[in-house]
Amino acid sequence: MVHSTLKGKTALITGGTKGIGLGIAEAMARQGMRVAITSRHQQEAESIASHLSGIGAQAAIGLSCDVKDWEAQRGVVANIIKAWGGLEVVIANAGVGHFDAIDTLPHQQWLDTIDTNLTGVFYTLQASVEALKRSKGYLMTIASLAGTNFFAKGAAYNASKFGLVGFSQAAMLDLRPYGVKVTTIMPGSVATHFNNHVPGEGDAWKIQPEDIGQMVIDLLVMNPRTLPSKIEVRPSFPA
């Protein structure tokens, strides 16, 4: 279903070239939104932006950005505002996963996980928060069920996602007085390339990226008086 209220709205999705980020970007494009996506690879970002324009986006921009780079994130938001005059929706999606037992986890993998999954989201919000206040916009963070369920060899990932859930909920309380909505979405098993997985027929039981995309659209068109601040989503049936 196409919602006329979304046509022309401006959105930024970090890590928007594959997986959940791409599923969200495609859902927004089909609503006629203006969609900016980031990737660490400029050519990949531009290619996906062209794809989004081809499936209905009113406009699409692909920008190179590592979410761990504060100045790069500020530059992304500045480029969007220069091009479109404002920013109404931000999806903090970019993330990584390193998994190892705590006694053998390399220091660099710990830092990369925390800096990307947690500090990177902080940078995303801080870079865009004034624009979101002006538009009374919406920030969504993509966390994980790993933000409430710990597991062996998950110390770095669990810490980043537990932290992200807490960060998102505190940010929700801070920004609600400005009319800015904040939701964190916590998926379980999703059929993506995350952690070097190659999606295939065996993933039919999993949540699909387009399912998360539809969820984002549903949140955007929900009555403004209602704020689902934290959403857990899992496959209907286990493998």
C-alpha positions as a LaTeX table, in Angstrom:
\begin{tabular}{lrrr}
\hline
Residue & $x$ (\AA) & $y$ (\AA) & $z$ (\AA) \\
\hline
Met1 & 0.00 & 0.00 & 0.00 \\
Val2 & 1.28 & 3.46 & $-0.93$ \\
His3 & 0.71 & 6.15 & 1.69 \\
Ser4 & 0.33 & 9.66 & 0.29 \\
Thr5 & 1.59 & 11.13 & 3.57 \\
Leu6 & 5.05 & 9.65 & 2.94 \\
Lys7 & 5.56 & 10.87 & $-0.62$ \\
Gly8 & 8.47 & 13.30 & $-0.76$ \\
Lys9 & 9.55 & 12.79 & 2.86 \\
Thr10 & 13.31 & 12.77 & 3.34 \\
Ala11 & 15.16 & 9.87 & 4.92 \\
Leu12 & 18.70 & 8.76 & 5.72 \\
Ile13 & 19.62 & 5.10 & 6.14 \\
Thr14 & 23.13 & 4.20 & 7.32 \\
Gly15 & 24.41 & 0.95 & 5.87 \\
Gly16 & 21.69 & 1.07 & 3.25 \\
Thr17 & 23.21 & $-1.00$ & 0.45 \\
Lys18 & 22.36 & $-4.50$ & 1.63 \\
Gly19 & 20.43 & $-6.56$ & 4.14 \\
Ile20 & 18.02 & $-4.82$ & 6.49 \\
Gly21 & 19.16 & $-1.36$ & 5.39 \\
Leu22 & 18.42 & $-2.13$ & 1.75 \\
Gly23 & 15.06 & $-3.68$ & 2.64 \\
Ile24 & 14.11 & $-0.44$ & 4.41 \\
Ala25 & 15.45 & 1.74 & 1.59 \\
Glu26 & 13.43 & $-0.18$ & $-1.01$ \\
Ala27 & 10.26 & 0.07 & 1.06 \\
Met28 & 10.74 & 3.83 & 1.36 \\
Ala29 & 11.49 & 4.20 & $-2.35$ \\
Arg30 & 8.24 & 2.46 & $-3.24$ \\
Gln31 & 6.44 & 5.06 & $-1.11$ \\
Gly32 & 7.91 & 7.85 & $-3.25$ \\
Met33 & 10.18 & 9.12 & $-0.49$ \\
Arg34 & 13.51 & 10.86 & $-0.98$ \\
Val35 & 16.11 & 8.39 & 0.27 \\
Ala36 & 19.78 & 8.89 & 1.13 \\
Ile37 & 21.86 & 5.83 & 1.89 \\
Thr38 & 25.40 & 5.49 & 3.17 \\
Ser39 & 28.05 & 2.86 & 2.66 \\
Arg40 & 31.78 & 2.76 & 3.19 \\
His41 & 32.05 & 2.28 & $-0.60$ \\
Gln42 & 30.96 & 5.20 & $-2.78$ \\
Gln43 & 30.42 & 3.18 & $-5.96$ \\
Glu44 & 28.20 & 0.70 & $-4.15$ \\
Ala45 & 26.18 & 3.52 & $-2.60$ \\
Glu46 & 25.69 & 5.23 & $-5.95$ \\
Ser47 & 24.63 & 1.97 & $-7.59$ \\
Ile48 & 21.95 & 1.32 & $-4.97$ \\
Ala49 & 20.77 & 4.94 & $-5.16$ \\
Ser50 & 20.21 & 4.45 & $-8.90$ \\
His51 & 18.28 & 1.27 & $-8.16$ \\
Leu52 & 16.09 & 3.13 & $-5.64$ \\
Ser53 & 15.29 & 5.82 & $-8.19$ \\
Gly54 & 14.27 & 3.08 & $-10.60$ \\
Ile55 & 11.71 & 1.58 & $-8.22$ \\
Gly56 & 9.95 & 4.80 & $-7.29$ \\
Ala57 & 12.05 & 7.02 & $-5.04$ \\
Gln58 & 11.30 & 10.68 & $-5.69$ \\
Ala59 & 15.05 & 11.19 & $-5.35$ \\
Ala60 & 17.95 & 9.09 & $-4.10$ \\
Ile61 & 21.50 & 9.88 & $-3.01$ \\
Gly62 & 24.33 & 7.45 & $-2.29$ \\
Leu63 & 27.07 & 8.75 & 0.00 \\
Ser64 & 30.33 & 7.28 & 1.24 \\
Cys65 & 30.54 & 7.29 & 5.03 \\
Asp66 & 32.01 & 5.18 & 7.81 \\
Val67 & 29.68 & 5.66 & 10.78 \\
Lys68 & 32.70 & 5.63 & 13.10 \\
Asp69 & 33.80 & 8.92 & 11.51 \\
Trp70 & 32.06 & 11.85 & 13.22 \\
Glu71 & 33.00 & 14.45 & 10.63 \\
Ala72 & 31.86 & 12.18 & 7.80 \\
Gln73 & 28.47 & 11.76 & 9.45 \\
Arg74 & 28.11 & 15.52 & 9.82 \\
Gly75 & 28.98 & 15.87 & 6.15 \\
Val76 & 26.31 & 13.37 & 5.13 \\
Val77 & 23.59 & 15.30 & 6.95 \\
Ala78 & 24.85 & 18.60 & 5.52 \\
Asn79 & 24.69 & 17.17 & 2.00 \\
Ile80 & 21.12 & 15.95 & 2.52 \\
Ile81 & 19.94 & 19.28 & 3.89 \\
Lys82 & 21.65 & 21.12 & 1.04 \\
Ala83 & 19.96 & 18.86 & $-1.51$ \\
Trp84 & 16.51 & 18.53 & 0.02 \\
Gly85 & 16.17 & 21.32 & 2.58 \\
Gly86 & 15.65 & 19.09 & 5.59 \\
Leu87 & 15.67 & 15.60 & 7.08 \\
Glu88 & 12.63 & 13.84 & 8.52 \\
Val89 & 13.55 & 10.19 & 9.06 \\
Val90 & 16.85 & 8.65 & 10.17 \\
Ile91 & 17.44 & 4.90 & 10.28 \\
Ala92 & 20.62 & 4.05 & 12.20 \\
Asn93 & 21.19 & 0.62 & 10.72 \\
Ala94 & 24.92 & 0.17 & 10.02 \\
Gly95 & 26.45 & $-2.54$ & 12.16 \\
Val96 & 29.08 & $-5.26$ & 12.40 \\
Gly97 & 29.45 & $-8.53$ & 14.26 \\
His98 & 32.59 & $-10.11$ & 15.71 \\
Phe99 & 32.14 & $-13.28$ & 17.72 \\
Asp100 & 34.77 & $-14.89$ & 19.93 \\
Ala101 & 35.19 & $-16.13$ & 23.49 \\
Ile102 & 36.04 & $-13.35$ & 25.91 \\
Asp103 & 39.49 & $-14.73$ & 26.69 \\
Thr104 & 40.52 & $-14.77$ & 23.02 \\
Leu105 & 38.54 & $-11.82$ & 21.61 \\
Pro106 & 41.02 & $-9.53$ & 19.81 \\
His107 & 41.06 & $-5.99$ & 21.16 \\
Gln108 & 40.53 & $-4.52$ & 17.70 \\
Gln109 & 37.37 & $-6.59$ & 17.17 \\
Trp110 & 35.99 & $-5.33$ & 20.48 \\
Leu111 & 36.70 & $-1.74$ & 19.50 \\
Asp112 & 35.29 & $-2.14$ & 15.99 \\
Thr113 & 32.06 & $-3.64$ & 17.34 \\
Ile114 & 31.49 & $-1.00$ & 20.01 \\
Asp115 & 32.61 & 1.89 & 17.83 \\
Thr116 & 30.35 & 0.85 & 14.94 \\
Asn117 & 27.25 & $-0.49$ & 16.68 \\
Leu118 & 27.08 & 1.97 & 19.55 \\
Thr119 & 29.29 & 5.02 & 19.07 \\
Gly120 & 28.40 & 5.08 & 15.38 \\
Val121 & 24.71 & 5.39 & 16.27 \\
Phe122 & 25.52 & 8.17 & 18.74 \\
Tyr123 & 27.30 & 10.01 & 15.93 \\
Thr124 & 24.37 & 9.43 & 13.58 \\
Leu125 & 21.92 & 10.91 & 16.05 \\
Gln126 & 24.10 & 13.83 & 17.08 \\
Ala127 & 24.74 & 14.74 & 13.44 \\
Ser128 & 21.04 & 14.72 & 12.60 \\
Val129 & 19.31 & 15.70 & 15.83 \\
Glu130 & 18.84 & 19.39 & 15.09 \\
Ala131 & 17.34 & 18.59 & 11.69 \\
Leu132 & 15.02 & 16.06 & 13.34 \\
Lys133 & 13.93 & 18.64 & 15.92 \\
Arg134 & 13.07 & 21.09 & 13.14 \\
Ser135 & 11.03 & 18.49 & 11.25 \\
Lys136 & 9.61 & 16.78 & 14.36 \\
Gly137 & 11.01 & 13.69 & 12.73 \\
Tyr138 & 11.64 & 10.05 & 13.51 \\
Leu139 & 14.82 & 8.19 & 14.50 \\
Met140 & 14.84 & 4.40 & 14.35 \\
Thr141 & 17.77 & 2.33 & 15.54 \\
Ile142 & 18.26 & $-1.25$ & 14.41 \\
Ala143 & 19.28 & $-3.20$ & 17.48 \\
Ser144 & 18.84 & $-6.97$ & 17.92 \\
Leu145 & 17.35 & $-9.58$ & 20.21 \\
Ala146 & 21.02 & $-9.87$ & 21.22 \\
Gly147 & 20.30 & $-6.63$ & 23.08 \\
Thr148 & 18.38 & $-8.61$ & 25.70 \\
Asn149 & 19.59 & $-12.20$ & 25.16 \\
Phe150 & 23.24 & $-12.95$ & 25.80 \\
Phe151 & 25.08 & $-15.92$ & 24.32 \\
Ala152 & 28.51 & $-17.54$ & 24.35 \\
Lys153 & 31.12 & $-15.80$ & 22.16 \\
Gly154 & 28.82 & $-12.77$ & 22.01 \\
Ala155 & 30.52 & $-10.49$ & 24.55 \\
Ala156 & 31.33 & $-7.70$ & 22.10 \\
Tyr157 & 28.11 & $-7.96$ & 20.11 \\
Asn158 & 25.92 & $-8.34$ & 23.20 \\
Ala159 & 27.60 & $-5.35$ & 24.84 \\
Ser160 & 27.06 & $-3.19$ & 21.75 \\
Lys161 & 23.40 & $-4.15$ & 21.35 \\
Phe162 & 22.53 & $-4.06$ & 25.06 \\
Gly163 & 24.09 & $-0.59$ & 25.02 \\
Leu164 & 22.22 & 0.41 & 21.89 \\
Val165 & 18.87 & $-0.54$ & 23.40 \\
Gly166 & 19.61 & 1.53 & 26.51 \\
Phe167 & 20.91 & 4.42 & 24.43 \\
Ser168 & 17.84 & 4.40 & 22.20 \\
Gln169 & 15.37 & 4.35 & 25.08 \\
Ala170 & 17.15 & 7.19 & 26.89 \\
Ala171 & 17.27 & 9.18 & 23.63 \\
Met172 & 13.55 & 8.57 & 23.21 \\
Leu173 & 12.88 & 10.23 & 26.56 \\
Asp174 & 15.25 & 13.11 & 25.80 \\
Leu175 & 13.74 & 13.86 & 22.38 \\
Arg176 & 10.06 & 13.21 & 22.99 \\
Pro177 & 9.50 & 16.79 & 24.33 \\
Tyr178 & 10.68 & 18.12 & 20.93 \\
Gly179 & 8.16 & 16.03 & 19.02 \\
Val180 & 10.88 & 13.64 & 17.79 \\
Lys181 & 9.99 & 9.95 & 17.88 \\
Val182 & 12.60 & 7.30 & 18.67 \\
Thr183 & 12.04 & 3.57 & 18.18 \\
Thr184 & 14.50 & 0.72 & 18.43 \\
Ile185 & 13.72 & $-2.38$ & 16.37 \\
Met186 & 15.16 & $-5.62$ & 17.72 \\
Pro187 & 15.11 & $-8.37$ & 15.07 \\
Gly188 & 15.92 & $-11.99$ & 15.63 \\
Ser189 & 17.12 & $-14.15$ & 12.73 \\
Val190 & 17.05 & $-12.20$ & 9.46 \\
Ala191 & 18.03 & $-13.59$ & 6.05 \\
Thr192 & 21.00 & $-11.32$ & 5.27 \\
His193 & 24.72 & $-11.53$ & 4.54 \\
Phe194 & 25.52 & $-10.56$ & 8.13 \\
Asn195 & 28.56 & $-12.32$ & 9.61 \\
Asn196 & 29.55 & $-13.71$ & 6.17 \\
His197 & 26.32 & $-15.70$ & 5.83 \\
Val198 & 25.09 & $-16.33$ & 2.29 \\
Pro199 & 21.25 & $-16.24$ & 2.19 \\
Gly200 & 19.62 & $-19.18$ & 0.42 \\
Glu201 & 16.58 & $-21.43$ & 0.28 \\
Gly202 & 17.32 & $-22.63$ & 3.79 \\
Asp203 & 16.57 & $-19.14$ & 5.09 \\
Ala204 & 12.88 & $-19.18$ & 4.11 \\
Trp205 & 11.89 & $-19.50$ & 7.78 \\
Lys206 & 13.75 & $-16.33$ & 8.75 \\
Ile207 & 12.55 & $-12.75$ & 8.82 \\
Gln208 & 13.22 & $-11.19$ & 5.40 \\
Pro209 & 14.70 & $-7.68$ & 4.96 \\
Glu210 & 11.50 & $-6.54$ & 3.27 \\
Asp211 & 9.58 & $-7.50$ & 6.43 \\
Ile212 & 11.61 & $-4.99$ & 8.42 \\
Gly213 & 11.07 & $-2.48$ & 5.61 \\
Gln214 & 7.30 & $-2.91$ & 5.92 \\
Met215 & 7.54 & $-2.51$ & 9.69 \\
Val216 & 9.33 & 0.81 & 9.25 \\
Ile217 & 6.62 & 2.06 & 6.88 \\
Asp218 & 3.93 & 0.98 & 9.37 \\
Leu219 & 5.68 & 2.95 & 12.11 \\
Leu220 & 5.97 & 6.04 & 9.93 \\
Val221 & 2.24 & 6.13 & 9.19 \\
Met222 & 1.11 & 5.31 & 12.72 \\
Asn223 & $-1.00$ & 7.94 & 14.45 \\
Pro224 & 1.37 & 10.62 & 15.81 \\
Arg225 & $-0.03$ & 10.20 & 19.31 \\
Thr226 & 1.34 & 6.65 & 19.49 \\
Leu227 & 5.00 & 5.72 & 19.95 \\
Pro228 & 6.11 & 2.06 & 19.98 \\
Ser229 & 9.49 & 2.77 & 21.57 \\
Lys230 & 10.91 & $-0.77$ & 21.51 \\
Ile231 & 9.87 & $-3.60$ & 19.19 \\
Glu232 & 11.07 & $-7.20$ & 19.38 \\
Val233 & 10.53 & $-9.17$ & 16.18 \\
Arg234 & 11.34 & $-12.81$ & 15.59 \\
Pro235 & 10.48 & $-15.53$ & 13.08 \\
Ser236 & 7.02 & $-16.97$ & 13.56 \\
Phe237 & 8.46 & $-20.48$ & 13.73 \\
Pro238 & 11.91 & $-21.70$ & 14.76 \\
Ala239 & 14.16 & $-23.47$ & 12.25 \\
\hline
\end{tabular}
